[in-house]
Amino acid sequence: MTMNSINTNAQALIALQALNNTNSQMSVTQKRVSTGYRVADARDDGGAFAVGQAVRSDVAGVIAVGEQLGGVKGILQTTFASLSVVSDTMKQLRATLTRLADSAISADQRSTYEDQYELLATQVASFIDDAFYNGRTLLSTDAAVNGGNIVSIRNESGNTFTIVATDGELLKMPLTAPASASVATSWIVSGGDFDDSDAAISTALTEFGSAMAFVDNQLRYNSQKVDAMEVGLGALVDADLAKESSTLEALKVRQQLGVQTLGLANQGPQVLLGLFR
């Protein structure tokens, strides 16, 4: 049996509780709409927030790795460009050495070919010595001149890979032309100066080309990994704004009804006054 009292208005208390609950839900929904997150902080969902922060940390790590790999890629591209030009120049050197190996050419012709050889050999040395990117080179094994192997991080877990440097001095040709046709011939044949340098350049191109392919693949993988992690993170903490918008509109209606219901409940004691007229 409902008690009629001016001291305790049970209906008003029930209506007030319902209105407070609606206001609380509106606060949560408005936070989601304004931030775009279902889990904006630990108060929303402690477990999900902790997982989200861990994923964000991993994403930041992978992005940082990408920046580091970008620098490594720059060094490799510079090295590969240098060796490509050197390889092309070596073709011209081979042609010049072949002419110098001909004992039938005149002294003037030999002098011309010797000058040509020395110019090309100097260019090869310059291309190798100038293969620096951001102060580092892979065409020197001397750490004192910023050469040596490069150990680079490849993922957010700190795993690394090593790019082995090549001794650029082994790629160069003697700067002085061969003194005779027989010497020029000995340089060309297997085991000669030209043969050794040309083979070393081909090996270096292959090794650095493989390293470039690995870095490109790692960068591509890391980029796709970041995308996948961000999609997963979004599914965990992002708000469904379409749903939240619909919920917010429904709560507005409930809020208005709650205010009206509370107003009606508060009029209850006024009805009791009619009993005393």
Secondary structure, DSSP 8 states (H G I E B T S, - for coil): -----SS--HHHHHHHHHHHHHHHHHHHHHHHHHHSBS--STTT-HHHHHHHHHHHHHHHHHHHHHHHHHHHHHHHHHHHHHHHHHHHHHHHHHHHHHHHT-TTS-HHHHHHHHHHHHHHHHHHHHHHHT--BTTB-SS---GGGT-S-EEEE-STT--EEEE----GGGG---SS--SSHHHHHHHHSTTSHHHHHHHHHHHHHHHHHHHHHHHHHHHHHHHHHHHHHHHHHHHHHB--HHHHHHHHHHHHHHHHHHHHHHHHHHTHHHHHHGGG-
